[in-house]
Amino acid sequence: MYQAKAVLFFEGQKLISGVCLEDSGSRLHVYTAAGREMNVTINRVLHFSSYLLDLSSSKDALLNKIKALEQKQEELKRQVDVKSLWEMLTDEGEVFDTGYLATMVFGETTDSDCGAAVLRALLEERTRFKLAGKQFQINTPEQIEALLTKRRRETQRQCDIEEGSIWLESVLQGKKTAGDRESSFLKLLRDYVVFGSDAADYQLIREMLDQAKIIDPKACFDLLVEHGVFDADENLSLERYQIPVHWPRQVLEEVDGLARQVPGGAARRDLTQLRIVSIDDAFTRDIDDAISFERKDGGLQLGIHITDAASIIKPECRLDREAAKRATSIYLPEGKIPMLPPDLSEGLLSLKEGENRPALSFLVKLSDAGDIIDSEICLSIIRVAKKMTYDEVDAEIAQNSPFADLYRLTSALMEKRKSAGALILSIPELQIVVDQEKHIALSIRERNAPSQVVVAECMILANHLAARLFRERGVPALYRKQAQP
């Protein structure tokens, strides 16, 4: 049926001319303008000539004929004004074949080469008409604008890749670079180094790097260090998770006002007569908990005192909202990113030795077996008598001081929890500290040291008392529980 006819078909998004040497029904054996013989499925053919070529001719003669047809169709294509054709057809419906479109351009006296010329013109313009099978669907003005916008973006993208790769090659060769686009290329590289494959323009950056033959991602980081974008020891996790390291100006202004307040009031119980100690590392400055204990009426009267941040930070103030965003203080080898500004966390809200401070106090009387005899929770004013380190407390316990009595009691509390199903994982904590000169110090903190047991069990007990109070009074709260191992 199609043998000896000239054909047009797609091969790798390119329009190919040829002649059908053999028609087997579903497939055609085609000789192309490139001098190749190919097998093509019939549904890939977009256009057939209305006349036959002489297959008895030599291959060279056929090739010349195909090329002559291509030239004729290209000349006819120049007469096709796609925009005018689209304007004529906007009210004609949606889908048209090339034969009908050819009559709109060339009039009634058209041949199949006119149809081929229209086909070539529409496929080249690719904006006002869309190929739908072997026909063309007219695009709306909105679709045309979207296609043009996409095309402009792709053109700009290819320009970015080309210019970016040239810039990268120049920088890596040690050449001085400048220009309006350098800052945008540095931003692209920064996003790639920080976010990796999650970077907004990841594919664009990868193509720039591939074209510049950059394989090692570290080369990008080193380049950013050279341009002052990053420090050589930049903590990329802070950038990746967008953790704020600076305080908004309005929050700091609010903190200045809060820092001048003196919490107190009749609602707070004066517990400054208690001997209260804090137990922390020697370098800790934001001390947020302390304990007191004494033998009383056949049991141990234990006080667990937590600094009361809510005493000066009111709900929904700027600082409260900023703290909610941060959620927690983050401890890093090179320093700390606090949830609250240091003026508060290390100042007014830190349970400093010899200073009156607002607190939430958990006062509980315990038997020697660790049973709770009585307890209450109150707002208080406290004064830490002594700041102690874990090592100092361990030494006190070893000398069988009153701290040894406290250690025996907290050990009993831990045993009761274990009997209730608690799983105790005393995994040593590796502590890494990097000073301002970037010297690294390593140390191990044993989690099962006596002082660690004392502090941990006191804090767990305070949480237990708070949870029990919330449950009894029906107060909505987040409860922490331990799943089965």
SULZI-V723740 format. One record per residue. PSI is psi in radians with two decimals (NA if undefined). NEAR is the number of other ideal C-beta (glycine too) atoms within 10 Angstrom. Layout:
psi & near
PSI & NEAR
PSI & NEAR
This chain:
psi & near
-0.72 & 9
0.02 & 18
2.35 & 15
0.01 & 17
2.56 & 20
2.50 & 26
2.76 & 24
2.28 & 22
2.86 & 22
2.41 & 14
1.89 & 15
0.79 & 5
0.22 & 6
2.42 & 8
2.18 & 16
2.38 & 21
2.60 & 20
-3.07 & 27
2.44 & 26
2.01 & 24
-0.55 & 17
2.39 & 15
1.96 & 16
0.17 & 10
-1.35 & 8
-0.29 & 8
2.60 & 13
2.44 & 26
2.03 & 15
2.46 & 25
2.11 & 21
2.96 & 18
-0.23 & 17
0.05 & 12
0.35 & 11
2.65 & 11
2.30 & 12
2.67 & 15
2.18 & 10
2.30 & 19
2.55 & 10
-0.49 & 17
-0.17 & 10
-0.24 & 15
2.19 & 20
-0.39 & 20
2.41 & 22
2.49 & 19
2.76 & 20
0.02 & 12
2.99 & 11
2.56 & 13
2.73 & 20
1.80 & 10
-0.20 & 13
-0.17 & 8
2.84 & 13
2.87 & 8
-0.67 & 11
-0.71 & 9
-0.72 & 12
-0.73 & 21
-0.76 & 18
-0.66 & 12
-0.74 & 16
-0.77 & 21
-0.60 & 12
-0.69 & 10
-0.74 & 21
-0.81 & 18
-0.75 & 10
-0.77 & 14
-0.62 & 23
-0.65 & 13
-0.74 & 11
-0.59 & 22
-0.58 & 19
-0.36 & 9
-0.11 & 12
1.92 & 22
1.71 & 12
-0.70 & 19
-0.78 & 11
-0.71 & 11
-0.76 & 21
-0.74 & 18
-0.62 & 11
-0.48 & 13
0.01 & 18
-0.43 & 12
0.18 & 7
-0.18 & 11
-2.74 & 9
-0.71 & 12
2.36 & 14
2.59 & 20
2.88 & 14
-0.48 & 23
-0.78 & 14
-0.75 & 16
-0.62 & 26
-0.66 & 23
-0.55 & 15
-0.52 & 16
-0.83 & 20
-0.09 & 18
-3.04 & 9
-0.49 & 6
1.26 & 7
2.78 & 21
-3.13 & 14
-0.43 & 19
-0.52 & 20
-0.70 & 24
-0.70 & 27
-0.64 & 28
-0.73 & 26
-0.76 & 32
-0.84 & 24
-0.75 & 21
-0.78 & 22
-0.66 & 23
-0.49 & 18
-0.71 & 12
-0.74 & 14
0.46 & 13
-0.89 & 18
-0.33 & 21
2.53 & 24
2.31 & 15
2.19 & 14
1.66 & 12
-2.03 & 10
0.26 & 13
3.08 & 16
2.32 & 24
2.35 & 14
2.39 & 20
2.57 & 19
2.85 & 11
-0.65 & 10
-0.72 & 8
-0.67 & 14
-0.79 & 16
-0.69 & 12
-0.72 & 13
-0.73 & 15
-0.71 & 11
-0.77 & 10
-0.68 & 10
-0.71 & 12
-0.71 & 10
-0.71 & 10
-0.67 & 10
-0.77 & 10
-0.66 & 10
-0.80 & 14
-0.60 & 12
-0.73 & 11
-0.76 & 19
-0.79 & 20
-0.88 & 13
-0.67 & 15
-0.73 & 22
-0.67 & 19
-0.75 & 14
-0.78 & 21
-0.80 & 22
-0.70 & 14
-0.77 & 13
-0.78 & 20
-0.39 & 14
0.06 & 8
0.21 & 6
2.54 & 9
2.33 & 6
2.74 & 14
-3.02 & 7
2.89 & 10
-0.45 & 6
-0.15 & 14
-0.75 & 13
-0.65 & 11
-0.63 & 14
-0.67 & 22
-0.65 & 17
-0.72 & 12
-0.79 & 21
-0.70 & 26
-0.81 & 19
-0.67 & 17
-0.79 & 24
-0.68 & 23
-0.84 & 20
-0.16 & 15
-2.32 & 12
-0.18 & 8
-0.01 & 10
2.49 & 18
-0.67 & 11
0.69 & 16
-0.84 & 15
-0.68 & 12
-0.80 & 17
-0.74 & 21
-0.72 & 15
-0.65 & 18
-0.81 & 24
-0.72 & 22
-0.76 & 12
-0.54 & 15
0.02 & 19
0.73 & 10
2.02 & 18
-0.69 & 8
2.04 & 9
-0.45 & 13
-0.50 & 8
-0.60 & 16
-0.76 & 18
-0.81 & 20
-0.67 & 15
-0.72 & 19
-0.59 & 19
-0.78 & 14
-0.58 & 11
0.13 & 16
0.20 & 8
-0.70 & 16
2.72 & 19
2.73 & 9
-0.46 & 9
0.59 & 9
2.34 & 15
1.69 & 16
-0.38 & 14
-0.62 & 11
-0.69 & 15
-0.77 & 16
-0.73 & 13
0.17 & 9
0.87 & 7
2.15 & 13
2.31 & 11
-0.16 & 10
2.72 & 8
2.36 & 19
2.53 & 13
-0.76 & 8
-0.57 & 11
-0.77 & 18
-0.65 & 15
-0.68 & 11
-0.68 & 20
-0.67 & 23
-0.70 & 10
-0.71 & 11
-0.66 & 19
-0.31 & 14
-0.08 & 9
2.65 & 11
1.71 & 9
2.54 & 18
-2.52 & 12
2.81 & 10
-0.41 & 5
-0.19 & 8
2.35 & 18
2.36 & 15
1.89 & 12
0.38 & 18
-0.22 & 14
-0.28 & 9
2.56 & 21
1.84 & 14
2.38 & 23
2.60 & 19
2.57 & 22
1.99 & 22
3.13 & 18
2.74 & 12
-0.55 & 10
0.04 & 7
2.28 & 15
-0.44 & 14
1.45 & 19
1.98 & 20
0.04 & 19
2.70 & 18
2.91 & 29
2.71 & 24
2.65 & 20
2.57 & 23
2.61 & 13
2.31 & 10
2.16 & 10
0.82 & 9
0.18 & 9
-3.00 & 18
2.13 & 22
1.94 & 17
2.33 & 24
2.23 & 22
2.05 & 25
2.13 & 26
2.29 & 19
2.39 & 22
1.51 & 21
-0.55 & 19
-0.16 & 13
-0.48 & 21
-0.27 & 20
1.88 & 18
2.59 & 11
2.37 & 7
0.17 & 8
2.97 & 15
-0.72 & 15
-0.68 & 24
-0.74 & 16
-0.67 & 12
-0.71 & 20
-0.63 & 21
-0.62 & 10
-0.71 & 9
-0.63 & 15
-0.62 & 8
2.80 & 9
2.49 & 14
2.14 & 16
2.14 & 10
2.77 & 13
-0.60 & 13
0.05 & 13
-2.92 & 14
2.50 & 15
1.78 & 16
2.68 & 19
-0.56 & 18
2.60 & 24
2.52 & 21
-0.56 & 14
-0.49 & 15
-0.93 & 22
-0.53 & 21
0.02 & 17
-1.80 & 16
-0.49 & 23
0.08 & 26
2.30 & 20
1.29 & 24
2.59 & 17
2.24 & 16
0.08 & 9
2.37 & 12
2.35 & 15
2.57 & 23
2.45 & 23
2.86 & 30
2.01 & 20
2.28 & 24
1.92 & 25
2.05 & 20
2.38 & 21
2.25 & 17
2.53 & 21
2.92 & 13
-0.36 & 12
-0.05 & 11
0.22 & 19
2.47 & 12
2.06 & 16
-0.73 & 13
2.68 & 11
2.73 & 17
2.75 & 12
2.29 & 17
2.74 & 13
2.41 & 16
2.94 & 23
2.20 & 19
2.89 & 28
2.04 & 20
2.18 & 26
-0.56 & 16
2.37 & 13
2.11 & 18
2.67 & 21
2.89 & 16
-0.71 & 19
-0.70 & 12
-0.72 & 16
-0.70 & 22
-0.68 & 18
-0.70 & 15
-0.75 & 19
-0.70 & 21
-0.47 & 12
0.15 & 9
0.68 & 10
3.14 & 13
-0.45 & 14
-0.50 & 23
-0.64 & 14
-0.75 & 16
-0.69 & 23
-0.72 & 22
-0.69 & 14
-0.79 & 22
-0.51 & 25
-0.66 & 15
-0.68 & 17
-0.74 & 23
-0.71 & 18
-0.65 & 14
-0.68 & 14
-0.71 & 18
-0.68 & 11
-0.49 & 8
-0.02 & 8
0.06 & 9
2.51 & 12
2.04 & 10
2.03 & 12
1.66 & 7
1.26 & 12
2.19 & 8
2.50 & 11
2.13 & 11
2.11 & 9
2.23 & 13
2.18 & 11
2.27 & 14
2.10 & 14
-3.09 & 11
-0.44 & 7
0.11 & 5
0.48 & 9
2.41 & 8
2.24 & 10
2.29 & 10
2.47 & 9
2.82 & 10
2.25 & 9
2.08 & 12
2.13 & 14
-0.29 & 14
0.25 & 13
2.58 & 17
-0.79 & 22
-0.64 & 21
-0.71 & 18
-0.77 & 20
-0.92 & 24
-0.80 & 20
-0.81 & 17
-0.59 & 22
-0.75 & 25
-0.67 & 15
-0.69 & 17
-0.74 & 21
-0.74 & 23
-0.69 & 14
-0.77 & 16
-0.69 & 18
-0.78 & 17
-0.71 & 16
-0.73 & 13
-0.79 & 15
-0.76 & 14
-0.78 & 11
-0.58 & 8
0.07 & 8
0.57 & 7
2.18 & 10
2.33 & 5
2.84 & 12
2.13 & 6
2.42 & 9
2.24 & 8
2.79 & 5
2.14 & 10
2.91 & 5
2.45 & 5
NA & 6
